[in-house]
Amino acid sequence: MTKSELIQKLASQHADLRADDLEKLVNTIFEEITTTLAEGGRVELRGFGAFSVRERAARKGRNPRTGVAVSVPAKRVPFFKTGKELRTRINK
């Protein structure tokens, strides 16, 4: 599902709300999640899952085309862990 599909689905379920208001709402939610993760925080949505940031150490990698060793710098990457309720619903 894309963001525009999510907005359309919400608009069909909530006819009393305008689509542009729902778009602002969805964008605000995603922006808050992004900002919190960029600051190193954690976002938990009960029953759905938790977003967090993990640290990846610097390492040596290989260019798959040439085989030459390259250094890969340390970085922070987003991580999502599913909630128990979501796992249960997916594995029915």
DRENTORKOL-3810 file (N, C-alpha, C; in nm, 4 decimals):
REM DRENTORKOL-3810
@n.u->0.0847; n.v->-0.1172; n.w->0.0000; ca.u->0.0000; ca.v->0.0000; ca.w->0.0000; c.u->0.0895; c.v->0.1238; c.w->0.0000
@n.u->0.0597; n.v->0.2160; n.w->-0.0882; ca.u->0.1335; ca.v->0.3412; ca.w->-0.0936; c.u->0.0671; c.v->0.4451; c.w->-0.0046
@n.u->0.1368; n.v->0.5566; n.w->0.0166; ca.u->0.0814; ca.v->0.6623; ca.w->0.1007; c.u->-0.0480; c.v->0.7174; c.w->0.0405
@n.u->-0.0524; n.v->0.7348; n.w->-0.0908; ca.u->-0.1747; ca.v->0.7866; ca.w->-0.1539; c.u->-0.2902; c.v->0.6869; c.w->-0.1414
@n.u->-0.2606; n.v->0.5577; n.w->-0.1482; ca.u->-0.3649; ca.v->0.4566; ca.w->-0.1284; c.u->-0.4169; c.v->0.4599; c.w->0.0154
@n.u->-0.3278; n.v->0.4816; n.w->0.1109; ca.u->-0.3681; ca.v->0.4933; ca.w->0.2508; c.u->-0.4617; c.v->0.6128; c.w->0.2696
@n.u->-0.4268; n.v->0.7241; n.w->0.2095; ca.u->-0.5096; ca.v->0.8449; ca.w->0.2206; c.u->-0.6466; c.v->0.8208; c.w->0.1574
@n.u->-0.6503; n.v->0.7548; n.w->0.0411; ca.u->-0.7774; ca.v->0.7247; ca.w->-0.0247; c.u->-0.8627; c.v->0.6320; c.w->0.0613
@n.u->-0.8011; n.v->0.5329; n.w->0.1227; ca.u->-0.8741; ca.v->0.4387; ca.w->0.2077; c.u->-0.9329; c.v->0.5114; c.w->0.3292
@n.u->-0.8528; n.v->0.5977; n.w->0.3905; ca.u->-0.9026; ca.v->0.6758; ca.w->0.5039; c.u->-1.0166; c.v->0.7679; c.w->0.4605
@n.u->-1.0055; n.v->0.8275; n.w->0.3428; ca.u->-1.1101; ca.v->0.9171; ca.w->0.2920; c.u->-1.2396; c.v->0.8407; c.w->0.2680
@n.u->-1.2297; n.v->0.7171; n.w->0.2201; ca.u->-1.3509; ca.v->0.6383; ca.w->0.1960; c.u->-1.4158; c.v->0.5935; c.w->0.3272
@n.u->-1.3358; n.v->0.5741; n.w->0.4316; ca.u->-1.3898; ca.v->0.5324; ca.w->0.5612; c.u->-1.4405; c.v->0.6496; c.w->0.6443
@n.u->-1.3914; n.v->0.7704; n.w->0.6139; ca.u->-1.4298; ca.v->0.8897; ca.w->0.6909; c.u->-1.4745; c.v->0.9985; c.w->0.5940
@n.u->-1.5950; n.v->0.9822; n.w->0.5425; ca.u->-1.6479; ca.v->1.0749; ca.w->0.4421; c.u->-1.6636; c.v->1.2165; c.w->0.4958
@n.u->-1.6707; n.v->1.2333; n.w->0.6278; ca.u->-1.6864; ca.v->1.3657; ca.w->0.6870; c.u->-1.5565; c.v->1.4467; c.w->0.6866
@n.u->-1.4423; n.v->1.3834; n.w->0.6571; ca.u->-1.3133; ca.v->1.4518; ca.w->0.6531; c.u->-1.2688; c.v->1.4717; c.w->0.5082
@n.u->-1.2070; n.v->1.5857; n.w->0.4824; ca.u->-1.1587; ca.v->1.6148; ca.w->0.3468; c.u->-1.0287; c.v->1.5402; c.w->0.3204
@n.u->-1.0071; n.v->1.5036; n.w->0.1947; ca.u->-0.8878; ca.v->1.4274; ca.w->0.1568; c.u->-0.7604; c.v->1.5072; c.w->0.1841
@n.u->-0.7616; n.v->1.6383; n.w->0.1616; ca.u->-0.6403; ca.v->1.7162; ca.w->0.1864; c.u->-0.6091; c.v->1.7259; c.w->0.3362
@n.u->-0.7120; n.v->1.7241; n.w->0.4214; ca.u->-0.6885; ca.v->1.7208; ca.w->0.5657; c.u->-0.6286; c.v->1.5865; c.w->0.6082
@n.u->-0.6784; n.v->1.4787; n.w->0.5473; ca.u->-0.6239; ca.v->1.3461; ca.w->0.5782; c.u->-0.4796; c.v->1.3352; c.w->0.5302
@n.u->-0.4504; n.v->1.3952; n.w->0.4163; ca.u->-0.3133; ca.v->1.3932; ca.w->0.3656; c.u->-0.2198; c.v->1.4662; c.w->0.4622
@n.u->-0.2631; n.v->1.5804; n.w->0.5151; ca.u->-0.1832; ca.v->1.6537; ca.w->0.6141; c.u->-0.1626; c.v->1.5689; c.w->0.7391
@n.u->-0.2662; n.v->1.4976; n.w->0.7811; ca.u->-0.2581; ca.v->1.4121; ca.w->0.8987; c.u->-0.1554; c.v->1.3012; c.w->0.8787
@n.u->-0.1646; n.v->1.2316; n.w->0.7662; ca.u->-0.0717; ca.v->1.1214; ca.w->0.7375; c.u->0.0708; c.v->1.1750; c.w->0.7263
@n.u->0.0895; n.v->1.2875; n.w->0.6584; ca.u->0.2229; ca.v->1.3465; ca.w->0.6454; c.u->0.2787; c.v->1.3871; c.w->0.7812
@n.u->0.1946; n.v->1.4405; n.w->0.8685; ca.u->0.2381; ca.v->1.4800; ca.w->1.0025; c.u->0.2831; c.v->1.3582; c.w->1.0832
@n.u->0.2079; n.v->1.2503; n.w->1.0750; ca.u->0.2452; ca.v->1.1279; ca.w->1.1477; c.u->0.3799; c.v->1.0762; c.w->1.0987
@n.u->0.3974; n.v->1.0676; n.w->0.9663; ca.u->0.5243; ca.v->1.0188; ca.w->0.9120; c.u->0.6394; c.v->1.1131; c.w->0.9465
@n.u->0.6138; n.v->1.2433; n.w->0.9446; ca.u->0.7181; ca.v->1.3410; ca.w->0.9776; c.u->0.7600; c.v->1.3283; c.w->1.1240
@n.u->0.6650; n.v->1.3075; n.w->1.2131; ca.u->0.6985; ca.v->1.2912; ca.w->1.3542; c.u->0.7791; c.v->1.1637; c.w->1.3783
@n.u->0.7430; n.v->1.0555; n.w->1.3112; ca.u->0.8200; ca.v->0.9309; ca.w->1.3233; c.u->0.9622; c.v->0.9535; c.w->1.2738
@n.u->0.9753; n.v->1.0182; n.w->1.1580; ca.u->1.1064; ca.v->1.0442; ca.w->1.0989; c.u->1.1912; c.v->1.1330; c.w->1.1888
@n.u->1.1323; n.v->1.2394; n.w->1.2417; ca.u->1.2056; ca.v->1.3317; ca.w->1.3283; c.u->1.2531; c.v->1.2618; c.w->1.4551
@n.u->1.1663; n.v->1.1834; n.w->1.5148; ca.u->1.2026; ca.v->1.1117; ca.w->1.6376; c.u->1.3175; c.v->1.0146; c.w->1.6123
@n.u->1.3118; n.v->0.9427; n.w->1.5008; ca.u->1.4198; ca.v->0.8482; ca.w->1.4688; c.u->1.5499; c.v->0.9222; c.w->1.4375
@n.u->1.5411; n.v->1.0351; n.w->1.3687; ca.u->1.6606; ca.v->1.1130; ca.w->1.3360; c.u->1.7295; c.v->1.1635; c.w->1.4627
@n.u->1.6509; n.v->1.1868; n.w->1.5678; ca.u->1.7068; ca.v->1.2308; ca.w->1.6958; c.u->1.7545; c.v->1.1132; c.w->1.7807
@n.u->1.7415; n.v->0.9918; n.w->1.7284; ca.u->1.7874; ca.v->0.8735; ca.w->1.8014; c.u->1.6827; c.v->0.8130; c.w->1.8919
@n.u->1.5582; n.v->0.8588; n.w->1.8816; ca.u->1.4512; ca.v->0.8092; ca.w->1.9670; c.u->1.3880; c.v->0.6810; c.w->1.9149
@n.u->1.2811; n.v->0.6415; n.w->1.9809; ca.u->1.2093; ca.v->0.5185; ca.w->1.9484; c.u->1.0606; c.v->0.5520; c.w->1.9395
@n.u->0.9911; n.v->0.4931; n.w->1.8420; ca.u->0.8478; ca.v->0.5149; ca.w->1.8252; c.u->0.7786; c.v->0.3801; c.w->1.8359
@n.u->0.6863; n.v->0.3685; n.w->1.9318; ca.u->0.6139; ca.v->0.2430; ca.w->1.9517; c.u->0.4660; c.v->0.2650; c.w->1.9238
@n.u->0.4096; n.v->0.1837; n.w->1.8360; ca.u->0.2668; ca.v->0.1855; ca.w->1.8066; c.u->0.2120; c.v->0.0531; c.w->1.8581
@n.u->0.1445; n.v->0.0572; n.w->1.9721; ca.u->0.0970; ca.v->-0.0644; ca.w->2.0391; c.u->0.0159; c.v->-0.1518; c.w->1.9441
@n.u->0.0481; n.v->-0.2791; n.w->1.9421; ca.u->-0.0212; ca.v->-0.3752; ca.w->1.8572; c.u->0.0327; c.v->-0.3804; c.w->1.7157
@n.u->0.1090; n.v->-0.2777; n.w->1.6757; ca.u->0.1628; ca.v->-0.2730; ca.w->1.5395; c.u->0.3117; c.v->-0.3040; c.w->1.5394
@n.u->0.3891; n.v->-0.2248; n.w->1.6144; ca.u->0.5317; ca.v->-0.2488; ca.w->1.6200; c.u->0.6067; c.v->-0.1287; c.w->1.6709
@n.u->0.7388; n.v->-0.1367; n.w->1.6667; ca.u->0.8238; ca.v->-0.0300; ca.w->1.7173; c.u->0.9328; c.v->0.0015; c.w->1.6154
@n.u->0.9521; n.v->0.1303; n.w->1.5923; ca.u->1.0597; ca.v->0.1792; ca.w->1.5075; c.u->1.1727; c.v->0.2266; c.w->1.5976
@n.u->1.2943; n.v->0.1925; n.w->1.5615; ca.u->1.4100; ca.v->0.2382; ca.w->1.6370; c.u->1.5270; c.v->0.2548; c.w->1.5406
@n.u->1.6396; n.v->0.2990; n.w->1.5946; ca.u->1.7595; ca.v->0.3189; ca.w->1.5139; c.u->1.8674; c.v->0.2262; c.w->1.5659
@n.u->1.9342; n.v->0.1601; n.w->1.4752; ca.u->2.0450; ca.v->0.0713; ca.w->1.5129; c.u->2.1747; c.v->0.1255; c.w->1.4544
@n.u->2.2826; n.v->0.1037; n.w->1.5278; ca.u->2.4153; ca.v->0.1467; ca.w->1.4837; c.u->2.4832; c.v->0.0324; c.w->1.4093
@n.u->2.5382; n.v->0.0632; n.w->1.2950; ca.u->2.6173; ca.v->-0.0346; ca.w->1.2196; c.u->2.7625; c.v->0.0089; c.w->1.2241
@n.u->2.8496; n.v->-0.0805; n.w->1.2646; ca.u->2.9925; ca.v->-0.0497; ca.w->1.2747; c.u->3.0545; c.v->-0.0396; c.w->1.1356
@n.u->3.1655; n.v->0.0322; n.w->1.1278; ca.u->3.2412; ca.v->0.0389; ca.w->1.0031; c.u->3.2947; c.v->-0.1009; c.w->0.9729
@n.u->3.3062; n.v->-0.1308; n.w->0.8450; ca.u->3.3539; ca.v->-0.2645; ca.w->0.8075; c.u->3.4197; c.v->-0.2592; c.w->0.6709
@n.u->3.4832; n.v->-0.3686; n.w->0.6363; ca.u->3.5417; ca.v->-0.3829; ca.w->0.5032; c.u->3.4430; c.v->-0.4591; c.w->0.4164
@n.u->3.4173; n.v->-0.4071; n.w->0.2981; ca.u->3.3284; ca.v->-0.4733; ca.w->0.2044; c.u->3.4013; c.v->-0.4962; c.w->0.0731
@n.u->3.3305; n.v->-0.5535; n.w->-0.0215; ca.u->3.3890; ca.v->-0.5776; ca.w->-0.1535; c.u->3.2960; c.v->-0.5238; c.w->-0.2604
@n.u->3.3558; n.v->-0.4606; n.w->-0.3596; ca.u->3.2803; ca.v->-0.4189; ca.w->-0.4768; c.u->3.2471; c.v->-0.5470; c.w->-0.5536
@n.u->3.1180; n.v->-0.5815; n.w->-0.5694; ca.u->3.0844; ca.v->-0.7087; ca.w->-0.6328; c.u->3.1249; c.v->-0.7163; c.w->-0.7803
@n.u->3.1376; n.v->-0.6026; n.w->-0.8440; ca.u->3.1737; ca.v->-0.6030; ca.w->-0.9860; c.u->3.3226; c.v->-0.6253; c.w->-1.0071
@n.u->3.4058; n.v->-0.5593; n.w->-0.9245; ca.u->3.5501; ca.v->-0.5676; ca.w->-0.9439; c.u->3.6208; c.v->-0.6555; c.w->-0.8411
@n.u->3.5563; n.v->-0.6797; n.w->-0.7272; ca.u->3.6187; ca.v->-0.7591; ca.w->-0.6223; c.u->3.7144; c.v->-0.6799; c.w->-0.5359
@n.u->3.7268; n.v->-0.5498; n.w->-0.5613; ca.u->3.8180; ca.v->-0.4653; ca.w->-0.4854; c.u->3.7602; c.v->-0.4400; c.w->-0.3462
@n.u->3.8461; n.v->-0.4472; n.w->-0.2437; ca.u->3.8031; ca.v->-0.4216; ca.w->-0.1067; c.u->3.7774; c.v->-0.2722; c.w->-0.0893
@n.u->3.6674; n.v->-0.2399; n.w->-0.0248; ca.u->3.6339; ca.v->-0.1007; ca.w->0.0039; c.u->3.5941; c.v->-0.0905; c.w->0.1505
@n.u->3.6151; n.v->0.0280; n.w->0.2071; ca.u->3.5734; ca.v->0.0453; ca.w->0.3459; c.u->3.4331; c.v->0.1043; c.w->0.3470
@n.u->3.3472; n.v->0.0459; n.w->0.4286; ca.u->3.2099; ca.v->0.0924; ca.w->0.4444; c.u->3.2051; c.v->0.1646; c.w->0.5789
@n.u->3.1678; n.v->0.2931; n.w->0.5781; ca.u->3.1695; ca.v->0.3687; ca.w->0.7034; c.u->3.0585; c.v->0.3244; c.w->0.7990
@n.u->3.0768; n.v->0.3596; n.w->0.9261; ca.u->2.9732; ca.v->0.3329; ca.w->1.0270; c.u->2.8502; c.v->0.4145; c.w->0.9910
@n.u->2.7328; n.v->0.3619; n.w->1.0245; ca.u->2.6102; ca.v->0.4354; ca.w->0.9942; c.u->2.4993; c.v->0.3939; c.w->1.0888
@n.u->2.3948; n.v->0.4747; n.w->1.0887; ca.u->2.2743; ca.v->0.4460; ca.w->1.1666; c.u->2.1661; c.v->0.4071; c.w->1.0672
@n.u->2.0927; n.v->0.3005; n.w->1.0986; ca.u->1.9876; ca.v->0.2537; ca.w->1.0081; c.u->1.8568; c.v->0.2354; c.w->1.0850
@n.u->1.7432; n.v->0.2627; n.w->1.0184; ca.u->1.6146; ca.v->0.2411; ca.w->1.0849; c.u->1.5865; c.v->0.0919; c.w->1.0988
@n.u->1.5167; n.v->0.0563; n.w->1.2050; ca.u->1.4840; ca.v->-0.0834; ca.w->1.2325; c.u->1.3387; c.v->-0.0894; c.w->1.2783
@n.u->1.2651; n.v->-0.1896; n.w->1.2318; ca.u->1.1257; ca.v->-0.2066; ca.w->1.2713; c.u->1.1078; c.v->-0.3452; c.w->1.3300
@n.u->1.0495; n.v->-0.3510; n.w->1.4474; ca.u->1.0178; ca.v->-0.4791; ca.w->1.5109; c.u->0.8668; c.v->-0.4880; c.w->1.5223
@n.u->0.8083; n.v->-0.5931; n.w->1.4663; ca.u->0.6635; ca.v->-0.6076; ca.w->1.4675; c.u->0.6124; c.v->-0.6347; c.w->1.6082
@n.u->0.4912; n.v->-0.5882; n.w->1.6335; ca.u->0.4251; ca.v->-0.6141; ca.w->1.7604; c.u->0.3618; c.v->-0.7519; c.w->1.7602
@n.u->0.3305; n.v->-0.8016; n.w->1.8767; ca.u->0.2734; ca.v->-0.9356; ca.w->1.8908; c.u->0.1409; c.v->-0.9481; c.w->1.8158
@n.u->0.0543; n.v->-0.8477; n.w->1.8270; ca.u->-0.0764; ca.v->-0.8531; ca.w->1.7612; c.u->-0.0623; c.v->-0.8583; c.w->1.6093
@n.u->0.0304; n.v->-0.7805; n.w->1.5526; ca.u->0.0525; ca.v->-0.7825; ca.w->1.4076; c.u->0.1055; c.v->-0.9186; c.w->1.3632
@n.u->0.2020; n.v->-0.9735; n.w->1.4376; ca.u->0.2556; ca.v->-1.1065; ca.w->1.4028; c.u->0.1459; c.v->-1.2120; c.w->1.4064
@n.u->0.0585; n.v->-1.2029; n.w->1.5067; ca.u->-0.0498; ca.v->-1.3002; ca.w->1.5200; c.u->-0.1459; c.v->-1.2911; c.w->1.4015
@n.u->-0.1815; n.v->-1.1697; n.w->1.3620; ca.u->-0.2750; ca.v->-1.1515; ca.w->1.2507; c.u->-0.2160; c.v->-1.1971; c.w->1.1181
@n.u->-0.0859; n.v->-1.1763; n.w->1.1001; ca.u->-0.0201; ca.v->-1.2176; ca.w->0.9753; c.u->-0.0102; c.v->-1.3698; c.w->0.9674
@n.u->0.0125; n.v->-1.4355; n.w->1.0788; ca.u->0.0343; ca.v->-1.5799; ca.w->1.0805; c.u->-0.0910; c.v->-1.6628; c.w->1.1062
@n.u->-0.2088; n.v->-1.6066; n.w->1.0822; ca.u->-0.3330; ca.v->-1.6833; ca.w->1.1013; c.u->-0.3421; c.v->-1.7958; c.w->1.0016
END
